Amino acid sequence: MSRTAAVILAAAVPTAVLLLVLLVSWRARRRTRQRLHAATTRLASGTVPESPRLEPALAELERAVDQAVSRGGDANASETRLAKALEAIHDGVVLLDDAGDIVFTNARAATFLGARHGEALVESAIDELARTALTGEPATQTLELFGPPRRTLVLSADPLDDGHRNTGALVVIEDVTERRRVDAVRRDFVANISHELKTPVGGLGVLAETIVDEDDLGVIRRLAARIHHEAMRASRTIDDLLELSRIEAGDSTPREPVAVHLVLAEAVERAAGAAEHRGIALDLREPPHDLVVRGDRRQLSSAIFNLLDNAIKYSQPGSTVRVGATADPAAGTAALVVGDDGIGIPRRDLERIFERFYRVDRARSRDTGGTGLGLAIVRHVASNHGGEISVESREGEGSTFTLTLPLGDPRRTVTTQED
């Protein structure tokens, strides 16, 4: 080989190598652009035009990534809103996937999962209903939990699908205890008000027809006395209904400091006649005169009178009904207490005795009289005054009712009040 050819060959080799490197680099950049375009297209919502340059392709990729992140953020925000909405509802919610695994529960439903005792029945029912729903069939079940407290739950399960296949199940746990209680109250109301008003009105009609054809003066007087008794019975029922309606409405009577000893004395005076008639002694344990609560004196007196009247009716002749009050400065409350040694209240009835017209012993209640509204009035008075009414009782040993009320300022005590 000549010297000249060697020189030319030596110069050509680096050039060829450079061209080869440039070709490889171009092909690598081209593949990179193609991969970027493919990734951008997958991220973007629509078709992205392929750019012949790398920098614009990278810019498109960044924009596509931003859009995907934004969509993901919107999805997360929607999921968070949905979770908060499910937490806010009063029913328990359990969401399961197509394999039957729980993927979401709100706080109300979580209390039944892994629970013991009666609530464990709810978890078992959820599993059973979910299995049915996962087959594509909705299912419902009602559970009675005897507590305490006693509750009634209605569980319903529905299948979920995307239009092609089953994707899971939704179980809803609804507590219908209050609804059942209201239904029971309504039934009692209709049954009792029809009796309490229809019976005396019907009696008045019969007595009036009888007295028209009666000539014996003695018989006429007895019939007239009976007419008066039935008229007063209907009047008391109406008065109690009006009183309960007024108290339930929470009228705008100003709340003023009221001396407790005056409230107790007034209630005892009203109940004295009934107590004497039944041979019951009233033991008023007068509290300190500086014991004051804030409220409506007429409502408070009505509440204590109804507690006394109830105690008198269900006590044996010759027994004693006690009434008094104590203060708890640390708690800022006063406790007005009425106790008796009467027949007591069965445990099963303690939860319902403050419902209107509810009667523990219907047969005895007819004998003793009364409208069945007294304890309902007491409950509403307690509620109107920001207090509470409670009872302790044992059958055959008597009952003790405690009306707890917020203390008032003894320096501004109201000693008189217009009726």
C-alpha positions in Angstrom: 0.0 0.0 0.0 1.3 3.4 -0.9 2.0 6.0 1.7 -0.8 8.2 0.2 -3.4 5.5 0.5 -2.5 4.8 4.1 -3.0 8.4 5.0 -6.4 8.5 3.3 -7.5 5.3 5.1 -6.3 6.7 8.4 -8.4 9.8 7.9 -11.5 7.9 6.8 -11.7 5.5 9.8 -12.5 8.2 12.4 -15.0 9.7 10.0 -16.8 6.4 9.7 -16.7 5.8 13.4 -18.2 9.2 13.9 -20.9 8.6 11.4 -21.7 5.3 13.0 -22.0 6.9 16.4 -24.2 9.6 15.0 -26.4 7.0 13.4 -26.8 5.0 16.6 -27.5 8.2 18.6 -30.1 9.3 16.1 -31.8 5.9 16.2 -31.7 6.0 20.1 -33.2 9.5 20.2 -35.8 8.4 17.6 -36.8 5.3 19.8 -36.9 7.6 22.8 -39.2 10.0 21.0 -41.4 7.1 20.0 -41.6 5.8 23.6 -42.3 9.3 24.9 -45.1 9.7 22.4 -46.6 6.3 23.3 -46.4 7.1 27.0 -47.9 10.6 26.4 -50.7 9.2 24.4 -51.6 6.7 27.2 -51.6 9.5 29.8 -53.4 12.1 27.7 -57.1 12.0 27.3 -56.9 12.3 23.5 -54.5 11.7 20.6 -51.2 13.7 20.9 -49.4 14.7 17.6 -46.0 13.2 17.4 -43.3 15.8 17.6 -40.1 15.3 15.5 -38.0 16.9 18.3 -37.2 15.5 21.8 -37.8 18.7 23.8 -41.4 19.3 22.6 -42.1 15.6 23.2 -40.8 15.9 26.8 -43.0 19.0 27.2 -46.0 17.0 26.0 -45.2 14.3 28.4 -45.0 16.7 31.3 -48.4 18.2 30.4 -49.9 14.7 30.1 -48.4 13.8 33.5 -49.9 16.9 35.0 -53.3 16.1 33.6 -53.1 12.5 34.9 -52.1 13.8 38.4 -55.0 16.3 38.3 -57.5 13.6 37.3 -56.1 11.3 40.1 -56.5 14.2 42.6 -60.1 14.8 41.5 -60.8 11.1 41.9 -59.2 11.1 45.4 -61.2 14.2 46.3 -64.4 12.5 45.1 -63.6 9.4 47.1 -62.9 11.5 50.2 -66.2 13.3 49.8 -68.1 10.1 49.4 -66.4 8.6 52.5 -67.3 11.6 54.6 -70.9 11.5 53.3 -71.2 7.9 54.3 -69.8 8.7 57.7 -72.3 11.4 58.2 -75.4 9.3 57.6 -77.1 7.6 60.6 -77.2 4.1 59.1 -74.3 1.7 59.1 -72.8 1.0 55.7 -70.6 -2.0 54.7 -69.1 -2.2 51.1 -67.7 -5.5 49.9 -65.8 -6.4 46.7 -66.7 -9.3 44.4 -64.6 -11.7 46.5 -66.7 -10.9 49.6 -63.9 -8.9 51.3 -64.9 -5.7 53.1 -63.4 -2.7 51.4 -65.2 0.1 53.4 -67.2 0.5 56.6 -68.4 3.7 58.1 -68.1 4.3 61.9 -71.6 3.1 62.7 -71.2 -0.2 60.9 -67.7 -0.7 62.4 -69.2 -1.0 65.9 -70.8 -4.3 64.9 -67.7 -5.9 63.4 -65.7 -7.8 65.8 -68.2 -7.2 68.5 -69.3 -9.5 71.3 -72.6 -10.5 72.9 -75.8 -9.5 71.1 -74.1 -7.3 68.6 -72.1 -10.3 67.3 -75.4 -11.4 65.8 -75.2 -8.3 63.5 -71.8 -9.3 62.1 -73.1 -12.8 61.4 -76.2 -11.4 59.7 -73.9 -9.1 57.6 -71.9 -12.1 56.4 -75.0 -14.1 55.5 -76.8 -11.3 53.7 -73.6 -10.3 51.8 -73.2 -13.9 50.5 -76.7 -13.8 49.2 -76.2 -10.4 47.5 -73.0 -11.6 45.9 -75.1 -14.2 44.0 -77.1 -11.3 42.6 -80.1 -11.5 44.9 -81.0 -8.7 47.4 -81.8 -9.7 50.9 -83.2 -8.2 54.2 -83.3 -9.3 57.8 -84.7 -7.8 61.0 -82.8 -8.3 64.3 -84.0 -7.7 67.8 -81.2 -6.9 70.2 -82.3 -7.1 73.8 -79.5 -5.0 75.1 -79.5 -3.1 77.2 -80.5 -0.9 75.6 -83.0 -2.8 73.6 -82.7 -2.1 69.8 -84.3 -3.2 66.6 -82.1 -3.3 63.5 -83.1 -3.8 59.8 -80.3 -5.1 57.6 -80.6 -4.9 53.8 -78.0 -6.2 51.2 -78.0 -5.3 47.5 -75.7 -6.6 44.7 -73.5 -4.2 42.8 -72.6 -4.6 39.2 -71.1 -2.7 36.3 -73.7 -3.9 33.7 -71.7 -7.0 32.8 -70.7 -8.7 36.0 -71.1 -8.7 39.8 -68.6 -6.3 41.3 -69.6 -6.5 45.0 -72.3 -6.0 47.5 -73.6 -3.1 49.7 -75.1 -3.9 53.2 -77.0 -1.1 55.1 -77.8 -1.4 58.8 -80.7 0.8 59.9 -81.6 1.3 63.5 -85.5 1.5 63.6 -85.8 1.4 67.4 -87.1 5.0 67.7 -89.5 4.5 64.8 -90.9 1.3 66.5 -91.2 3.2 69.8 -93.0 6.1 68.1 -95.4 3.6 66.4 -96.1 2.0 69.8 -96.7 5.4 71.4 -99.1 6.3 68.6 -101.0 3.0 69.0 -101.3 3.6 72.7 -102.4 7.1 72.2 -105.2 6.1 69.8 -106.3 3.2 72.1 -106.2 5.2 75.3 -107.7 8.5 74.1 -110.6 6.7 72.6 -111.2 5.0 75.9 -110.6 8.0 78.2 -112.9 10.3 76.2 -115.4 7.8 74.7 -116.2 6.0 78.0 -117.2 9.1 80.1 -119.1 10.7 77.1 -120.9 7.4 76.5 -121.7 7.2 80.3 -123.0 10.7 80.3 -125.4 9.8 77.5 -126.7 6.7 79.3 -127.1 8.5 82.6 -128.9 11.4 81.0 -131.4 9.0 79.3 -131.9 7.2 82.6 -132.5 10.4 84.6 -135.2 11.6 82.2 -137.5 8.8 83.1 -136.7 8.7 86.8 -139.1 10.0 89.5 -137.3 8.9 92.6 -135.4 11.9 94.0 -132.8 9.8 95.7 -132.0 7.9 92.5 -131.9 11.2 90.6 -129.3 12.6 93.0 -127.1 9.5 92.7 -127.4 9.7 88.9 -126.5 13.4 89.0 -123.5 12.7 91.1 -122.4 10.0 88.6 -122.9 12.4 85.7 -120.7 15.0 87.5 -118.0 12.3 88.1 -118.0 11.3 84.4 -117.9 14.9 83.3 -115.0 15.7 85.6 -113.2 12.6 84.3 -113.5 13.8 80.7 -112.5 17.3 81.8 -109.3 16.0 83.5 -108.3 14.2 80.3 -108.8 17.3 78.2 -106.9 19.4 80.7 -104.0 17.0 80.8 -103.9 16.9 77.0 -103.9 20.7 76.9 -101.2 20.9 79.6 -99.0 18.4 77.8 -99.5 20.2 74.5 -98.5 23.5 76.1 -95.4 22.0 77.8 -94.3 20.2 74.6 -94.6 23.4 72.7 -91.9 24.9 75.0 -93.8 28.2 75.4 -92.0 31.5 75.8 -92.6 31.8 79.5 -89.4 33.5 80.9 -87.2 31.2 83.0 -86.8 32.8 86.5 -85.2 31.7 89.8 -87.8 29.7 91.7 -87.5 28.6 95.3 -87.8 24.8 95.4 -89.6 24.7 98.8 -92.5 26.7 97.3 -92.8 24.4 94.4 -92.9 21.3 96.7 -95.4 23.0 99.0 -97.7 23.9 96.2 -97.6 20.4 94.7 -98.3 18.8 98.1 -101.2 21.1 98.7 -102.8 20.1 95.3 -102.2 16.4 96.1 -103.5 16.5 99.7 -107.1 15.7 98.8 -106.3 12.6 96.8 -103.9 11.4 99.5 -106.5 11.8 102.3 -109.1 10.1 100.2 -106.9 7.0 99.8 -105.5 7.1 103.4 -102.0 8.0 102.2 -99.7 10.2 104.4 -97.6 12.9 102.6 -94.2 13.5 104.2 -92.8 16.8 103.0 -89.2 17.1 103.9 -88.8 20.8 103.3 -85.5 21.8 101.7 -83.5 25.0 102.6 -85.3 28.1 101.5 -82.2 29.2 99.5 -82.3 26.1 97.3 -83.3 27.7 93.9 -83.7 26.4 90.4 -84.3 28.4 87.2 -87.5 27.7 85.4 -91.2 28.0 85.2 -92.8 27.6 88.6 -96.1 26.5 87.2 -94.5 23.7 85.1 -92.3 22.6 87.9 -95.3 22.4 90.3 -97.2 20.5 87.7 -94.4 18.0 87.4 -94.0 17.3 91.1 -97.8 17.1 91.5 -98.0 14.4 88.8 -95.2 12.5 90.5 -97.1 12.7 93.8 -100.4 11.8 92.2 -98.8 8.7 90.6 -97.2 7.7 93.9 -100.5 8.0 95.7 -102.4 5.9 93.2 -100.0 3.0 93.4 -99.4 3.0 97.1 -101.3 1.0 99.7 -103.7 2.7 102.2 -101.8 3.6 105.3 -98.4 4.0 103.6 -96.4 7.2 103.2 -95.3 9.1 100.1 -92.2 11.2 100.6 -91.1 14.4 98.8 -88.0 16.4 99.3 -85.0 18.0 97.5 -81.3 18.3 97.8 -78.6 20.3 96.1 -75.3 19.3 94.4 -73.3 22.5 94.1 -70.4 20.7 92.5 -72.6 19.5 89.6 -74.7 22.7 89.7 -77.9 20.8 90.0 -80.8 20.2 92.4 -82.6 16.9 92.8 -86.4 16.9 93.5 -87.3 13.5 94.8 -90.7 11.7 95.2 -90.6 8.2 96.8 -93.2 5.7 97.8 -93.5 2.2 99.2 -96.1 1.0 96.7 -96.3 -1.8 94.2 -93.2 -0.8 92.2 -92.6 -1.0 88.5 -91.6 -4.2 86.6 -88.1 -3.9 85.0 -89.5 -4.4 81.5 -91.7 -1.3 81.8 -89.1 1.1 83.1 -88.1 2.3 79.6 -91.6 3.2 78.6 -93.4 4.6 81.7 -92.7 8.2 80.6 -94.6 7.7 77.3 -98.0 9.3 77.1 -100.8 6.9 77.9 -98.5 4.0 78.7 -99.8 1.9 81.6 -97.8 -0.7 83.5 -101.0 -2.4 84.9 -104.0 -1.5 82.7 -106.5 -3.2 84.9 -105.3 -1.4 88.1 -105.0 1.9 86.2 -108.7 1.7 85.3 -109.5 1.3 89.0 -107.3 4.1 90.2 -108.3 6.5 87.5 -106.0 9.0 85.7 -105.3 9.7 82.1 -101.9 8.1 81.7 -100.4 11.5 80.8 -98.8 12.4 84.2 -95.4 11.0 83.7 -95.2 12.2 80.1 -95.8 15.7 81.4 -93.0 15.2 83.9 -90.6 14.1 81.1 -91.4 17.2 79.0 -91.0 19.6 81.9 -87.6 18.1 82.6 -86.6 18.5 79.0 -87.9 22.1 78.8 -85.7 23.0 81.9 -82.5 21.3 80.6 -82.9 18.6 83.3 -83.8 14.9 83.4 -86.1 12.5 85.1 -85.0 9.1 86.4 -86.6 6.3 88.3 -85.4 3.5 90.6 -88.0 0.8 91.4 -88.4 -2.7 92.6 -91.6 -4.7 92.4 -93.4 -4.9 95.7 -91.0 -2.4 97.4 -91.8 1.0 95.8 -90.4 3.6 93.5 -88.3 6.7 93.7 -88.5 9.4 91.0 -85.8 12.0 90.8 -86.2 15.3 88.8 -82.8 16.8 88.3 -82.7 20.5 87.4 -80.0 23.2 87.0 -79.5 25.4 90.1 -80.6 29.1 90.0 -79.4 32.2 91.7 -80.9 32.4 95.2 -80.5 36.2 95.3 -83.1 36.6 92.6 -85.7 34.2 93.8 -89.3 34.5 92.6 -91.7 34.1 95.5 -95.0 34.7 93.7 -96.2 34.0 90.3 -99.4 34.6 88.4 -101.4 31.5 87.3 
